[in-house]
Amino acid sequence: MLEGIKVVEMATYIAAPAAGGVMADWGADVIKIEPLGGCPMRNFFATAMTDDYPDNPVFALDNRGKRAIAVNTSTDEGAEIVRKLAADADVFITNVRPGQLAKQGLDFDTLHALNPKMIYASVTGFGLEGAERDKPGFDTAAFWAKSGIGWMMTPKGASPVPLRVAVGDHITGISTASGILAALLRAQKTGKGTLVESSLVRAGAYVVGSDFSTYMRYGRIARSRPREEAVVPTSNFFQTSDGHWLFMNSRPGEPDWPEIMRATGLEHLADDPRFDSFRNRRKNGPALVTEFDTAFAKHTLDEWQQRLDAEGVIWSPVQSFEQALEDPQMKEAGVFVDMPKADGTSYTAPASPIRFGDANTDPKGPSPEVGEHTDEILETLGFDSEARAKLSAAKVIKTV
């Protein structure tokens, strides 16, 4: 889909590389610029790198299929290499702090003047304006904590819990990629590039936007509660007789209340004054959850699949990763791909989130080593072997 699109990615960690990683899966030529020591995520499994853990699937997920060049951008020569790469690029992606980019002459204004058609994508923790524009921010801090998601998801009286690895980063990466594509479409029509700004905190506020907008309009919101106190008791987790959990999801306003009653064998509750309206069911939620708990404990997960599906009830089992990997529907939906390795072997990994009917979105190659493509990329920029050797000796670049 993106064959012929040149992307220069000067970024570390996950959110910005995730945007480049999705675009690489879709066929773009993504050149990853790293410091000489490599992206810190290359060391994610440093304490576990034994014969039992030979790979780094966390790094590979967002960097497969890219070409890698190692450049010390704090030097004038290194910054100039980046500008040469950007001179004919379609997209530039970075999560370097704005102040540092300005010092290095790699900010939007400088690169836009050099290449007016190029899309410049900035990924930050807290945005490009304001007192915190240069403040570092990982997704648990910016996306989860500052945005309000962590507060919303914490039941009253409980302690907040951290976000799992890179959840907010990947959501922000997908958002960044979509913004880049919109800007590319306009650039192809008008020849005018633009700044695409994404931030972990803005993505976080949007992700929880249904609740946030309700709070902003009315000044109040129901936070997450224990399952026994669910705001909508029929949208809840229940345990089956064979120890599995499932989530049943009623539609807004519970128009499927009759179907749920038939599926669960609780038709006798239809005339119970405690549960004869949506308002009363919400008011007497704990008692209704108890009724459902008793009902769900009577049958196995397989039996519940037949009963709930027969009534068209929205539900899904709560699956472990092991179960998800064996789920035939997950496979049919294209959730998993083979992650190629440099030695020609592969292992199973998550696919990027979109597939197309007439284009391959599988990984286009393994994740590169630090500086693996430095020589070949600099050669295309006009640096001969002698010039590259001098830059390497001066620790401006690293080659393999």
VENBEL-V678935 format. One record per backbone hydrogen bond with DSSP energy under -1.0 kcal/mol. NH is the residue of the N-H (numbers start at 1). CO is the residue of the C=O. If there is no record, write none. Layout:
nh->[NH | NH]
co->[CO | CO]
This chain:
nh->[2 | 5 | 7 | 8 | 9 | 10 | 18 | 19 | 20 | 21 | 22 | 23 | 24 | 25 | 26 | 27 | 28 | 29 | 31 | 32 | 33 | 34 | 38 | 42 | 43 | 44 | 46 | 48 | 50 | 53 | 60 | 61 | 64 | 65 | 66 | 67 | 69 | 71 | 72 | 73 | 75 | 79 | 80 | 81 | 82 | 83 | 84 | 85 | 86 | 87 | 89 | 90 | 91 | 92 | 93 | 94 | 101 | 102 | 103 | 104 | 106 | 111 | 112 | 113 | 114 | 115 | 118 | 119 | 120 | 121 | 122 | 123 | 124 | 133 | 135 | 142 | 144 | 145 | 146 | 147 | 150 | 152 | 153 | 154 | 158 | 167 | 170 | 171 | 172 | 173 | 174 | 175 | 176 | 177 | 178 | 179 | 180 | 181 | 182 | 183 | 184 | 185 | 186 | 187 | 188 | 189 | 190 | 191 | 193 | 196 | 198 | 200 | 201 | 203 | 204 | 205 | 206 | 207 | 208 | 209 | 212 | 213 | 214 | 215 | 216 | 217 | 218 | 219 | 224 | 229 | 230 | 235 | 236 | 238 | 240 | 241 | 243 | 246 | 247 | 248 | 249 | 254 | 257 | 260 | 261 | 262 | 263 | 264 | 266 | 269 | 270 | 272 | 275 | 281 | 282 | 283 | 284 | 285 | 288 | 289 | 290 | 291 | 292 | 293 | 294 | 295 | 296 | 297 | 298 | 299 | 304 | 305 | 306 | 307 | 308 | 309 | 310 | 312 | 313 | 316 | 318 | 324 | 325 | 326 | 331 | 332 | 333 | 334 | 335 | 337 | 339 | 341 | 344 | 347 | 349 | 351 | 372 | 373 | 374 | 377 | 378 | 379 | 380 | 382 | 383 | 388 | 389 | 390 | 391 | 392 | 393 | 394 | 395 | 396 | 397 | 398]
co->[26 | 2 | 29 | 91 | 31 | 93 | 14 | 15 | 16 | 17 | 18 | 19 | 20 | 21 | 22 | 24 | 23 | 5 | 7 | 67 | 9 | 69 | 35 | 39 | 40 | 41 | 43 | 45 | 48 | 50 | 56 | 57 | 60 | 366 | 63 | 30 | 32 | 34 | 396 | 71 | 72 | 75 | 76 | 77 | 78 | 79 | 80 | 81 | 82 | 83 | 86 | 6 | 6 | 119 | 8 | 121 | 97 | 98 | 99 | 100 | 101 | 107 | 108 | 109 | 110 | 111 | 115 | 90 | 194 | 92 | 196 | 94 | 198 | 130 | 132 | 138 | 139 | 140 | 141 | 142 | 144 | 148 | 149 | 151 | 155 | 164 | 166 | 167 | 168 | 169 | 170 | 171 | 172 | 173 | 174 | 175 | 176 | 177 | 178 | 179 | 180 | 181 | 182 | 183 | 184 | 185 | 186 | 187 | 116 | 120 | 122 | 124 | 125 | 199 | 200 | 201 | 202 | 203 | 204 | 206 | 208 | 209 | 210 | 211 | 212 | 213 | 214 | 215 | 152 | 226 | 227 | 232 | 248 | 246 | 244 | 299 | 240 | 238 | 316 | 236 | 314 | 251 | 254 | 256 | 257 | 258 | 259 | 260 | 261 | 266 | 267 | 269 | 272 | 277 | 278 | 279 | 280 | 282 | 284 | 285 | 286 | 287 | 288 | 289 | 290 | 291 | 292 | 293 | 295 | 296 | 300 | 301 | 302 | 303 | 304 | 305 | 306 | 309 | 308 | 247 | 245 | 320 | 321 | 322 | 327 | 328 | 329 | 331 | 330 | 349 | 347 | 345 | 341 | 339 | 337 | 335 | 369 | 68 | 371 | 373 | 374 | 375 | 376 | 379 | 378 | 384 | 385 | 386 | 387 | 388 | 389 | 390 | 392 | 391 | 391 | 70]
